[in-house]
């Protein structure tokens, strides 16, 4: 895993810092997509089961 923001060494140049930050952004975006999917599954299930109960 790459170094997190604020944890890079002082010897890392600007180009390396940019690469680290881009990798971190990609990691966070992937995590956001996963969490959105995990959040949507129960919502869709609740909607499905609510529509199924037409008493």
C-alpha positions as CSV (number, residue, x, y, z in Angstrom):
1,X,0.0,0.0,0.0
2,X,1.2,3.5,-0.7
3,X,2.0,6.0,2.0
4,X,-1.0,7.9,3.3
5,X,-1.2,11.7,3.1
6,X,1.1,13.3,5.6
7,X,3.2,10.2,6.0
8,X,5.5,10.6,3.0
9,X,9.2,11.0,3.5
10,X,10.8,14.4,2.8
11,X,13.0,12.8,0.1
12,X,10.0,12.1,-2.1
13,X,9.9,14.5,-5.0
14,X,6.7,16.2,-6.3
15,X,6.2,13.6,-9.1
16,X,6.3,10.7,-6.6
17,X,3.9,12.6,-4.3
18,X,1.5,13.1,-7.1
19,X,1.7,9.4,-7.9
20,X,1.0,8.5,-4.3
21,X,-2.0,10.9,-4.1
22,X,-3.4,9.6,-7.4
23,X,-3.1,6.0,-6.1
24,X,-4.8,7.0,-2.8
25,X,-7.7,8.7,-4.8
26,X,-8.2,5.6,-6.8
27,X,-8.2,3.5,-3.7
28,X,-10.8,5.7,-2.1
29,X,-13.0,5.8,-5.2
30,X,-13.0,2.0,-5.3
31,X,-13.9,1.9,-1.6
32,X,-16.7,4.3,-2.2
33,X,-18.1,2.2,-5.1
34,X,-18.0,-0.9,-2.9
35,X,-19.7,0.8,0.0
36,X,-22.4,2.2,-2.3
37,X,-23.1,-1.3,-3.6
38,X,-23.3,-2.7,0.0
39,X,-25.7,0.1,0.9
40,X,-27.9,-0.4,-2.1
41,X,-28.4,-4.2,-1.7
42,X,-30.5,-3.9,1.5
43,X,-32.4,-1.0,0.0
44,X,-33.3,-2.9,-3.1
45,X,-34.2,-6.0,-1.1
46,X,-36.5,-3.9,1.2
47,X,-38.2,-2.4,-1.9
48,X,-38.6,-5.8,-3.5
49,X,-40.2,-7.4,-0.4
50,X,-42.4,-4.3,0.3
51,X,-43.8,-4.6,-3.2
52,X,-44.4,-8.3,-2.8
53,X,-46.7,-7.9,0.2
54,X,-49.9,-6.7,-1.4
55,X,-52.4,-7.7,1.3
